[in-house]
Amino acid sequence: MDSSHYSNLVKLCRNDADRFKVDYTLNVLYPGQNLGVQDPWYHDIKAFEKVFLQLDDVCNQIVDNIINEARQR
């Protein structure tokens, strides 16, 4: 997600509760930095691999966060 996608999603939010759910994907790994995921479309295969690895890391961290939250309950 980049800043334009973020802005477009926020405009669709009905209220603050909806806005709270919208965040940059990479903030899972780099909180508060609001880094965008590079669009690999106009680049070579290495750019696709980089994006895949970034998103794989994010997904793994989300799973770890969910497990840790469940253990604390």
Chimera marker file (.cmm) of the C-alpha trace (Angstrom):
<marker_set name="trace">
<marker id="1" x="0.000" y="0.000" z="0.000" r="1" g="1" b="0" radius="0.5"/>
<marker id="2" x="1.260" y="3.475" z="-0.774" r="1" g="1" b="0" radius="0.5"/>
<marker id="3" x="0.041" y="6.860" z="0.428" r="1" g="1" b="0" radius="0.5"/>
<marker id="4" x="-2.558" y="7.236" z="-2.347" r="1" g="1" b="0" radius="0.5"/>
<marker id="5" x="-4.082" y="3.834" z="-1.565" r="1" g="1" b="0" radius="0.5"/>
<marker id="6" x="-4.070" y="4.683" z="2.127" r="1" g="1" b="0" radius="0.5"/>
<marker id="7" x="-5.818" y="8.012" z="1.497" r="1" g="1" b="0" radius="0.5"/>
<marker id="8" x="-8.429" y="6.383" z="-0.726" r="1" g="1" b="0" radius="0.5"/>
<marker id="9" x="-9.195" y="3.745" z="1.911" r="1" g="1" b="0" radius="0.5"/>
<marker id="10" x="-9.471" y="6.341" z="4.676" r="1" g="1" b="0" radius="0.5"/>
<marker id="11" x="-11.985" y="8.296" z="2.574" r="1" g="1" b="0" radius="0.5"/>
<marker id="12" x="-14.194" y="5.199" z="2.475" r="1" g="1" b="0" radius="0.5"/>
<marker id="13" x="-14.241" y="4.860" z="6.263" r="1" g="1" b="0" radius="0.5"/>
<marker id="14" x="-17.552" y="5.524" z="7.946" r="1" g="1" b="0" radius="0.5"/>
<marker id="15" x="-16.128" y="6.449" z="11.340" r="1" g="1" b="0" radius="0.5"/>
<marker id="16" x="-13.049" y="6.459" z="13.573" r="1" g="1" b="0" radius="0.5"/>
<marker id="17" x="-13.445" y="2.745" z="14.296" r="1" g="1" b="0" radius="0.5"/>
<marker id="18" x="-13.113" y="2.037" z="10.566" r="1" g="1" b="0" radius="0.5"/>
<marker id="19" x="-10.142" y="4.399" z="10.240" r="1" g="1" b="0" radius="0.5"/>
<marker id="20" x="-8.394" y="2.617" z="13.119" r="1" g="1" b="0" radius="0.5"/>
<marker id="21" x="-8.390" y="-0.586" z="11.007" r="1" g="1" b="0" radius="0.5"/>
<marker id="22" x="-6.548" y="1.013" z="8.068" r="1" g="1" b="0" radius="0.5"/>
<marker id="23" x="-2.759" y="0.956" z="8.187" r="1" g="1" b="0" radius="0.5"/>
<marker id="24" x="0.269" y="0.525" z="5.998" r="1" g="1" b="0" radius="0.5"/>
<marker id="25" x="1.141" y="-3.149" z="5.618" r="1" g="1" b="0" radius="0.5"/>
<marker id="26" x="4.801" y="-2.663" z="6.479" r="1" g="1" b="0" radius="0.5"/>
<marker id="27" x="3.891" y="-0.937" z="9.763" r="1" g="1" b="0" radius="0.5"/>
<marker id="28" x="3.603" y="-4.464" z="11.146" r="1" g="1" b="0" radius="0.5"/>
<marker id="29" x="7.394" y="-4.729" z="10.833" r="1" g="1" b="0" radius="0.5"/>
<marker id="30" x="8.327" y="-1.039" z="11.002" r="1" g="1" b="0" radius="0.5"/>
<marker id="31" x="5.757" y="0.625" z="13.285" r="1" g="1" b="0" radius="0.5"/>
<marker id="32" x="4.900" y="4.218" z="12.480" r="1" g="1" b="0" radius="0.5"/>
<marker id="33" x="7.182" y="4.487" z="9.468" r="1" g="1" b="0" radius="0.5"/>
<marker id="34" x="4.324" y="4.303" z="6.922" r="1" g="1" b="0" radius="0.5"/>
<marker id="35" x="6.487" y="2.636" z="4.286" r="1" g="1" b="0" radius="0.5"/>
<marker id="36" x="4.811" y="1.634" z="1.056" r="1" g="1" b="0" radius="0.5"/>
<marker id="37" x="5.238" y="-1.727" z="-0.627" r="1" g="1" b="0" radius="0.5"/>
<marker id="38" x="6.948" y="-1.132" z="-3.965" r="1" g="1" b="0" radius="0.5"/>
<marker id="39" x="4.855" y="-1.907" z="-7.037" r="1" g="1" b="0" radius="0.5"/>
<marker id="40" x="7.007" y="-4.447" z="-8.898" r="1" g="1" b="0" radius="0.5"/>
<marker id="41" x="5.006" y="-4.350" z="-12.129" r="1" g="1" b="0" radius="0.5"/>
<marker id="42" x="7.475" y="-2.315" z="-14.191" r="1" g="1" b="0" radius="0.5"/>
<marker id="43" x="10.563" y="-4.003" z="-12.778" r="1" g="1" b="0" radius="0.5"/>
<marker id="44" x="12.291" y="-7.344" z="-13.148" r="1" g="1" b="0" radius="0.5"/>
<marker id="45" x="11.581" y="-10.588" z="-11.298" r="1" g="1" b="0" radius="0.5"/>
<marker id="46" x="13.832" y="-9.548" z="-8.411" r="1" g="1" b="0" radius="0.5"/>
<marker id="47" x="11.387" y="-6.770" z="-7.544" r="1" g="1" b="0" radius="0.5"/>
<marker id="48" x="8.550" y="-9.314" z="-7.360" r="1" g="1" b="0" radius="0.5"/>
<marker id="49" x="10.695" y="-11.535" z="-5.149" r="1" g="1" b="0" radius="0.5"/>
<marker id="50" x="11.478" y="-8.606" z="-2.850" r="1" g="1" b="0" radius="0.5"/>
<marker id="51" x="7.781" y="-7.757" z="-2.478" r="1" g="1" b="0" radius="0.5"/>
<marker id="52" x="6.922" y="-11.412" z="-1.899" r="1" g="1" b="0" radius="0.5"/>
<marker id="53" x="9.534" y="-11.690" z="0.847" r="1" g="1" b="0" radius="0.5"/>
<marker id="54" x="8.356" y="-8.443" z="2.471" r="1" g="1" b="0" radius="0.5"/>
<marker id="55" x="4.753" y="-9.626" z="2.513" r="1" g="1" b="0" radius="0.5"/>
<marker id="56" x="5.796" y="-13.078" z="3.734" r="1" g="1" b="0" radius="0.5"/>
<marker id="57" x="7.637" y="-11.445" z="6.652" r="1" g="1" b="0" radius="0.5"/>
<marker id="58" x="4.584" y="-9.296" z="7.424" r="1" g="1" b="0" radius="0.5"/>
<marker id="59" x="2.255" y="-12.305" z="7.370" r="1" g="1" b="0" radius="0.5"/>
<marker id="60" x="4.578" y="-14.271" z="9.656" r="1" g="1" b="0" radius="0.5"/>
<marker id="61" x="4.699" y="-11.356" z="12.082" r="1" g="1" b="0" radius="0.5"/>
<marker id="62" x="0.897" y="-11.042" z="12.077" r="1" g="1" b="0" radius="0.5"/>
<marker id="63" x="0.619" y="-14.745" z="12.947" r="1" g="1" b="0" radius="0.5"/>
<marker id="64" x="3.191" y="-14.334" z="15.724" r="1" g="1" b="0" radius="0.5"/>
<marker id="65" x="1.283" y="-11.316" z="17.070" r="1" g="1" b="0" radius="0.5"/>
<marker id="66" x="-1.990" y="-13.268" z="17.130" r="1" g="1" b="0" radius="0.5"/>
<marker id="67" x="-0.351" y="-16.214" z="18.901" r="1" g="1" b="0" radius="0.5"/>
<marker id="68" x="1.254" y="-13.939" z="21.478" r="1" g="1" b="0" radius="0.5"/>
<marker id="69" x="-2.039" y="-12.144" z="22.144" r="1" g="1" b="0" radius="0.5"/>
<marker id="70" x="-3.835" y="-15.473" z="22.557" r="1" g="1" b="0" radius="0.5"/>
<marker id="71" x="-1.222" y="-16.682" z="25.042" r="1" g="1" b="0" radius="0.5"/>
<marker id="72" x="-1.679" y="-13.567" z="27.157" r="1" g="1" b="0" radius="0.5"/>
<marker id="73" x="-5.397" y="-14.232" z="27.623" r="1" g="1" b="0" radius="0.5"/>
<link id1="1" id2="2" r="1" g="1" b="0" radius="0.2"/>
<link id1="2" id2="3" r="1" g="1" b="0" radius="0.2"/>
<link id1="3" id2="4" r="1" g="1" b="0" radius="0.2"/>
<link id1="4" id2="5" r="1" g="1" b="0" radius="0.2"/>
<link id1="5" id2="6" r="1" g="1" b="0" radius="0.2"/>
<link id1="6" id2="7" r="1" g="1" b="0" radius="0.2"/>
<link id1="7" id2="8" r="1" g="1" b="0" radius="0.2"/>
<link id1="8" id2="9" r="1" g="1" b="0" radius="0.2"/>
<link id1="9" id2="10" r="1" g="1" b="0" radius="0.2"/>
<link id1="10" id2="11" r="1" g="1" b="0" radius="0.2"/>
<link id1="11" id2="12" r="1" g="1" b="0" radius="0.2"/>
<link id1="12" id2="13" r="1" g="1" b="0" radius="0.2"/>
<link id1="13" id2="14" r="1" g="1" b="0" radius="0.2"/>
<link id1="14" id2="15" r="1" g="1" b="0" radius="0.2"/>
<link id1="15" id2="16" r="1" g="1" b="0" radius="0.2"/>
<link id1="16" id2="17" r="1" g="1" b="0" radius="0.2"/>
<link id1="17" id2="18" r="1" g="1" b="0" radius="0.2"/>
<link id1="18" id2="19" r="1" g="1" b="0" radius="0.2"/>
<link id1="19" id2="20" r="1" g="1" b="0" radius="0.2"/>
<link id1="20" id2="21" r="1" g="1" b="0" radius="0.2"/>
<link id1="21" id2="22" r="1" g="1" b="0" radius="0.2"/>
<link id1="22" id2="23" r="1" g="1" b="0" radius="0.2"/>
<link id1="23" id2="24" r="1" g="1" b="0" radius="0.2"/>
<link id1="24" id2="25" r="1" g="1" b="0" radius="0.2"/>
<link id1="25" id2="26" r="1" g="1" b="0" radius="0.2"/>
<link id1="26" id2="27" r="1" g="1" b="0" radius="0.2"/>
<link id1="27" id2="28" r="1" g="1" b="0" radius="0.2"/>
<link id1="28" id2="29" r="1" g="1" b="0" radius="0.2"/>
<link id1="29" id2="30" r="1" g="1" b="0" radius="0.2"/>
<link id1="30" id2="31" r="1" g="1" b="0" radius="0.2"/>
<link id1="31" id2="32" r="1" g="1" b="0" radius="0.2"/>
<link id1="32" id2="33" r="1" g="1" b="0" radius="0.2"/>
<link id1="33" id2="34" r="1" g="1" b="0" radius="0.2"/>
<link id1="34" id2="35" r="1" g="1" b="0" radius="0.2"/>
<link id1="35" id2="36" r="1" g="1" b="0" radius="0.2"/>
<link id1="36" id2="37" r="1" g="1" b="0" radius="0.2"/>
<link id1="37" id2="38" r="1" g="1" b="0" radius="0.2"/>
<link id1="38" id2="39" r="1" g="1" b="0" radius="0.2"/>
<link id1="39" id2="40" r="1" g="1" b="0" radius="0.2"/>
<link id1="40" id2="41" r="1" g="1" b="0" radius="0.2"/>
<link id1="41" id2="42" r="1" g="1" b="0" radius="0.2"/>
<link id1="42" id2="43" r="1" g="1" b="0" radius="0.2"/>
<link id1="43" id2="44" r="1" g="1" b="0" radius="0.2"/>
<link id1="44" id2="45" r="1" g="1" b="0" radius="0.2"/>
<link id1="45" id2="46" r="1" g="1" b="0" radius="0.2"/>
<link id1="46" id2="47" r="1" g="1" b="0" radius="0.2"/>
<link id1="47" id2="48" r="1" g="1" b="0" radius="0.2"/>
<link id1="48" id2="49" r="1" g="1" b="0" radius="0.2"/>
<link id1="49" id2="50" r="1" g="1" b="0" radius="0.2"/>
<link id1="50" id2="51" r="1" g="1" b="0" radius="0.2"/>
<link id1="51" id2="52" r="1" g="1" b="0" radius="0.2"/>
<link id1="52" id2="53" r="1" g="1" b="0" radius="0.2"/>
<link id1="53" id2="54" r="1" g="1" b="0" radius="0.2"/>
<link id1="54" id2="55" r="1" g="1" b="0" radius="0.2"/>
<link id1="55" id2="56" r="1" g="1" b="0" radius="0.2"/>
<link id1="56" id2="57" r="1" g="1" b="0" radius="0.2"/>
<link id1="57" id2="58" r="1" g="1" b="0" radius="0.2"/>
<link id1="58" id2="59" r="1" g="1" b="0" radius="0.2"/>
<link id1="59" id2="60" r="1" g="1" b="0" radius="0.2"/>
<link id1="60" id2="61" r="1" g="1" b="0" radius="0.2"/>
<link id1="61" id2="62" r="1" g="1" b="0" radius="0.2"/>
<link id1="62" id2="63" r="1" g="1" b="0" radius="0.2"/>
<link id1="63" id2="64" r="1" g="1" b="0" radius="0.2"/>
<link id1="64" id2="65" r="1" g="1" b="0" radius="0.2"/>
<link id1="65" id2="66" r="1" g="1" b="0" radius="0.2"/>
<link id1="66" id2="67" r="1" g="1" b="0" radius="0.2"/>
<link id1="67" id2="68" r="1" g="1" b="0" radius="0.2"/>
<link id1="68" id2="69" r="1" g="1" b="0" radius="0.2"/>
<link id1="69" id2="70" r="1" g="1" b="0" radius="0.2"/>
<link id1="70" id2="71" r="1" g="1" b="0" radius="0.2"/>
<link id1="71" id2="72" r="1" g="1" b="0" radius="0.2"/>
<link id1="72" id2="73" r="1" g="1" b="0" radius="0.2"/>
</marker_set>
